[in-house]
Amino acid sequence: MSINANEMALLLSELSFEDTFIQSVTEHDFKSLTFSLFSKQEKAWLLYFELGTSTSRFCKTDRMRKKAQKLQRLGQYLRANIVGSRIIEAYQIRGERVLVFKLKHHDKLFYIYFRFFSGPGANMIITDENNMILELMMRRPQRGEEKGVIYTPPEEKDFDIERFSVRSWEGTSFNSFIDKTLSLNSRDEKTQSLEDRVIQKRDKEISGLNIQLTQVEKRINETRGYESYKTTGDLLSSYSYLLKKGMDKVKLYDFEGNEATIILERNLSPSDNINNYYQKYKRAERVYENALSEADDLKNKIAERIDYYETILNLEDPVEKLKALEKAMTSSAPAGNTKETVGVGLRLSSHGFDILVGRNAKENDELLRHHVRGSDTWIHTRDFPGGYVFIRAKKDKSIPLEVLLDGANLAIHYSKAKNQGKADLYYTQVKYLRRAKDGKTGLVIPTQEKNLSVTMDEKRIKELLR
């Protein structure tokens, strides 16, 4: 519960602002900040402000909260124009939840209105001596609260002591009581909010992994009978004397004595038709085995991520839980979550290695910014614009030549070199890429690159994109 007007009066009565200077301002988030103050009487002390939350308040505090990673617009203005000011007067507008600071900075006068109203009424407004708004915490044009507009403070009114009484409290001061109790309430609310967001993140991530697993299992089912290609090849070998170029099918008896019709390619010789089935067998076997390996990896990853989130959500220590929740929300999502598997580029697999393909400048840039790591390998055609191909690194495993060739073929396929049928390429790790200054979207300059010259293999590409 936020402070009321009578509680504000009590908080203010315990504070002395005589000859007090604002030494610095620390932003914690969009709605809270701390003034570091100094006076001859109090020496250095801290005044905490929180506006627009269910625990809105100001109070003297003995601890500095965590600093925001990025300074907001308001914080920049305070640092440039308000830090160093002397507080001439600090008062409450009678009967209202409005605290006013009258400041002098060099020869300029400023006013800061801290409004501890509920909902959208809350704000922190900085004006000049004529009450023209110079800056504010939240811009609300519909309320006339924006830069350059004259601000009209609320009028004084009588305190309603019966309706808004001071809550029961204990301790050395009401300031320390409010600082302790509302901080705990604020932390509990923040923990609950973070917990809800972490659960949403977990559900999205696990859902994304399950989508991947479904796709891999579909690939397993599609290639499960891969040995039939080898059986067909053996069968054609035993009946090779019946085969002739130009045939589109042949009828014969299989090894169990049943009549069978086998489809042939008209433009292939008998031996090439036989080899075609053996090649299909080898490709399908490779896809099947890779899919089995991927499915095991995904199942392990799903179990690992579920365990990771359950550990965080079941922490009993409130401080440790809050830290863990914050870390879970700010840490990069591991490969396989929904953000990484849906909507950006192509996702392929080759011999157990994941391949990401950007098909245009926007996808190239998005993959570079959010979806690859420094140890991943980048491949691109020389002298021809086109898509970026990334091969994900696997711990303690080097990239096999076949995987590198798959990536190179994809790079040619999604480039202007496609019509040439071949291209020179270069490849390096993502950490050795640097963005071109003032360059186009996604444009990078590679270093420590290696060269590759490849003739495009249409069959290889079809198999990858199948």
N, C-alpha and C positions, 0 to 999 in steps of 0.2 A: 504494500500500500504506500503510495507517495505521500509526501508531507502536505499538510493543509496550512491555511493562512496563519492560524494560531501557533502551530508548531514552527513555522518560519520565523515568527516573531521571537519565540523562545531561543531558537538557534542563533538568530542575529544578536540577541541580547548578551549571549556568551562570548561574542567575538569583538575584538577591538581593531579598527582599521586606521587608527591615528598614525600619521606619517608612515603609511604602508606603501611599499612599491611592488609592482609586478615584475619579478625577475625573469620568469619564463612561463610558457604555457605548453603543456603536454597533452596532445590528443590521444585518446585511447581507442575510440571508434567514432562513428558518425554522430553519436549522441552523448558522448561523455568526454570530459577533459578536466585537467587539474591545473590550477594556478599556483605557481611557486611564489610565495610572498615573503617580504622582509620588512621588518620595522625595528627600531631601536628597542622598543618595549618587548616584542614577541620574538625578535630575531627571525630566523628562517622558519616558515611554517607552510603547510599545504592546505588548499581549499579545493574540495572536489565538487564537481557539478555533473549532474545527470538529468537530461531533459527528454520528455517524450516517451518515457517508459513507465511501466507500472510501479517502479520504485524511484520515480523522479525526486531529486533532492539536491541540496547543497549542504555541506558540512565540513568542518575541520577534520583532517585525517592525518594519520601518522605513517601512512604508507603510500608509495607511488605505484599506481597500477601499470600494467603492461603498456608500453608505447605502441601506437599504431604503426604498421609497416610503412604506410604512405601518408604524407601530410595532406589533409583535405584543404579545400579552398579557404574555409574559415580559419584554419590553423595557420595558413600562410599569411593571411591578413593580420591576424593577431601578432604573429612574430614580427611582421614588418612595421606595424603601426601602434600596437598597444603595449608590447613588452617594453619596460622602462618607464611606464606611466606611474604617476603617484595617484593613489586613491584619495580624492579630496573628501568624498562622502560615500557611505554605503547605507542605504535605507530601503525599507519595504513600503510599497504603496499600500496604505492602510486598508485592511480587510481583503486584500488581494494576494494571490500567490505570485507576486512580482517583486523581484529584488533588483535594485538599481545601483549601479556603480557610476559615480561621477568622477571622471579621470582628467588629469592634466598631463599632456605629453609635450615637452618643450613649451611652446606658446599656444598649443591647440587644446581645446576642450572636447571630450568625448563622453558619451553616455552608453552604458551597456545595460540593456533590459533583459533580465533572465526571467522568462515566463514558465512557471512550473504548472501550467494548465494540463488538463487531460487531453489525450488524443492530439488532433492537428492544431490545437491551440497553443501547444508548447513551442517555444522558440527562444533563441538568443539573438537579440537585435542590437547592432552597434550604430549609433547616430552621431552626428556632429552637434554643436551647441544649439542649433536650430531644429533639432530632431529630424533632420533629413537622413534617411537610412544610407549608411556607407557599406555595410556588409551584414550578413545574418547566417544563422546556422541552416535554416530551411527556407527556401524561397517559396512564397505562396502568393502569387499575383492575385488570386481571387479574393484574398483578404487584404490586398493592398500592401503586402509585405514583400517588397523587392527594392533593389538599389535605386536611389534617386527619388523615392517617394517619401513624403513627410509622414512620420509615425506619430500616431495619437495614443499616448499611454492611457490605460484604464483609469477611471475616476476613483477616488477614495470612497470607501463605504465602511459601515460599522462592522466590527468583528462579531461573528455569530458563534459565541463560545459554547452554547448548548449543542448546536448542530455539529460544529467542528471542534471538538475538544482535543486536548493534548493526550496522546496515548500514554498508558502507564509505562514508566521507565525506571531504570535503576542504573547506578554507576556514578562516575565522577562528574559527568556532564551529559547534557542531552545530545550534544554534537557527537561524542564518542559512542553513545548508545545508538544513534541513528546510523552512524558509519558502520558499526558492527552488525546490527540486526538487518538493515536493508541491504547491506553487501551480501549477507548470507542468502537473503531472499532472492536478490538479483542473480547470484551464482546458481541457485537452485532452478530459477526460471531459464537461465542461459543453458544449464545442463540439460534440462528437458527439451528445450528447443533444438539444441545440438544433437541430442539423442534421436529425435524425430528425423532430423536431416541425415544422420548417419544411417538410420534404418532405411531411408529412401535410397541412399547411395548404395547400401548393401544390396537391396532388392534389384536395383538397376544393374549392378555389376554381376550378380549371380544370374539374373535373367539373360544378360548378354552372353555369359559363358555357356548357359544352357542352350541358347540359340546356336552357338558355335558347335556344341556337342551334338545337337540334332542334325546339323549339316554334315558333320563328320560321320555320324552313324548312318546317314543316308548314303554317303559315299561308300561306306563299308558294305551295306546291303547291295548296292549297285554292282560292286566288284567281287562279291563273295564267291561267285561261281567262275572266277577267272581261269581255273584249270580246264574249263571246257574249251578254251581257245587252244590249249596245248593238245587236248584230245583230238580236236578237229584237225590241227596241223599234222598229228601222227596219222590220222585216218587218211588225209589227202596224200601223205607220203606213200602209204601202202597202196593207194590207187592212182599213183602219179601217171601211170600209163593211160588212164582214161582222160586226163586233163589236156586241154588244148587252149592256146591263146584265143581270145574272143568269146569264150564261154562265160555266161553270167551265172550259171549254176551247174551242179552235177548231182545226179542221183546215184547212191551207192548204199551198201550195207555197213552199219557200224560194227564195232567189235562184239556186240551182243547179238548180232544177227538181225537187227531191226533196220528197215529201210529208212534212209535219211537223205534229205536234200540240203546241200551246202552251197551257200552264196559265194560267188567268185567275182573278181574284178575283171571286166572285159579287156582292159588295156594292159593287164599284167600277164607275164608268162606263167606257165605252170609252177616253176620253182619260186617265182616271186609271190604267187598266190599262197603257196605253202608257207613261205617266210613271213608273209603278212599276218597270218594267224599266230605264228610264234612270237612276232613282235607285239601283237595285241596281248598275248599272254604275259609277256615280260612287263609291259606297261601297266596292265591291270594288276599284276602281282605287286608291282612297286607301289601303286596307288593304294591297294588294299593294306599292305604292311605299314605304309606311312600313316594311313587313316587309323589303324589299330593303335599305333604309337601315339598319335595325336589324341585319340579318345582317352587313353590312359592318362596322358598329361593333363587333359582338361578335367577329368574326374578328380585327379589329385589336386588340381588348382581350385576347383569348386570346394572340395572338402577343406582345403587350407584357408580359403577366404572366409568360409562360414565360421571356421574355428577362430580366425582373426577377429571378426566382428563380434562373435559371442563373448570372447575374452574381454573386449573393451566394454561391451554393454553390461557385463556382469560384475565389473569392478565395484567394490564396496566403498573404498576410500573416495569421498566426494572430490577432493582436490586432484587426486591421480586420475579419476574418471574424467573430470573436465579437461585436463591436459591431454589425455588420450583421445577424447572426442574431437578436440580442436586439431590435433595432429592428423587424425583420420580424415577430417574435412579438407585440410590444406595440402596433404600429401598427394602426389600424382598417383592416379589410378594405375594399377598394374596392367600389363598387356592382357587383353581379353575382356575388358569391361565394355558396356554398351557404347560408350563414347568412342571407343577405339575400333569397334567392329561394325558399326552401322553408319552409313551415309557419306563416308569420305574415302574415295579411291577404291581400288580393287584389293581384295584379300585372297591370296592364293597360298598353296602349300607345295613344296618341292622337297622330296626326300627328308621329310620331317622338319624342314626350315620354313618359317613364315615369310611370305613376300608381300610387300605393300607397293601398290602402283598408283602414282598420281597421273591422271590423264590430261590435266590442263594446269595452267599456272596457279589457279586458286587451290586446287587439290595438292599440288606440289608444296605450296606455302603452308597449308593447313597440316599436312603430314610432317613437314619439317618442324613446325612450331610445337605441335602437341602429341605426336604419335610415334616418334622415333627417339632412340637413345644414341649417345655418342659412340657406342661400340658397334652400332648397326652399320651395314655397308650400303653405300650410295652408288648407283650406276646411272650413267647418262651418255647419250650419243655426243660425239665431237662434231662441231660445225653444223649440227642440225638441231633446231628447237624441238622439244618434246617432253614427254613425261619423265618424272623421276621414279626410279625403282629402288626400293630399300629391302635388303635382306636382313632379317632380325638375327642378331647375334645369339649364339647358344653358349653357355658357360663351358669353357675348356674344350670347345669343338671348333675346328676350322671349317670354312665353307668349302664343300666338295666342288670339283670342277663342274659337275653336272648342274648343280644349283646355280653356280655363277653363269653358266651358259643359258640356263632358263631365264635368269634375270636379264641378261644381255639381250636375248631374243625379245623379251617383253619391252625393253627399252627401245629397241628398233621399231617394234610393232606400233608403239604409241608415240612415234616421232615422225618428222618429215622425211626421214631416211627410209621409211617403209617401202616406198616405190622403187628405191634403189636396190632393195633386196639384200643389202649388206651395209656395214658401217664400222667406223672406228669408234670405240667407246673408251671412257675412263671410269675408274672406280676407286673409291677411298672410303674411309670411315667417316661417319657424320661429324665427328668431333674435329675433323680436318677441313670442314667447310666454313667459309666465312661469307657473310652477306655482302653483296656489291653495294657500295655507297651510292645512294640515290638511284639504285637500280630498279628494274621492274619487279612486280610481285613475285616472290619466290626465287629470284635470281641469286645464285651463289657462285663463289669462286673456289674450286677445289685446290688443296695442297696435298703433298705426299701421295699423289694419285698414281695409279698403275694403268697401263694401256692394254687394250683388248681389241682385236679385229675379228668380227664375226659375220658369217653369212647366215642370213635368216633362214630358219628351219620351220616351214609352215606346219608340218606335222607336230613338231614340238609345241608350237604355240597353240594349236587346236587342242592338244591333249591337256595343256595347262588351263585353257579357258573352258574346257568341257564341263 
